[in-house]
């Protein structure tokens, strides 16, 4: 029963949209009303408010990190930690507070990965940064990092349940980026830092 409570708490934590919260605090438009319409850090950056975008990124990553670290602090089983990792991630994708229409989960996934294993999170972050520096597409960077994350997890010898959690998060990230994939293929994807 206590473990189910942890899963529910993780989902509710994931449902907090820092893109919306930060935008309101800075007095800027709701990120769901401009650009890609995605309540995430990259879209908030299109508002021109770099601090708001940075705080969105930190907040979304922090909720993933806190949820998983709480599970590990209370020495929950490896499978339960994996369930909580997925719950906080799904909360971001399908937040109850926003009518189940959330962000794409990149920052939250990063927080989860860092909490599961620091080297795993750093490897995924390094992959994102390298792709972003070379190609200047947030979506392409996220897709590449997402596809690499389960491979990194397996190479690091992490528990099987955690590796499968990475696989599921990666598949969901790719699915959430389906419109970005079409835009990349057609040459219509917006580059990082460009307003729309």
Beta strands, then each sheet from edge to edge (+ up, - down):
end
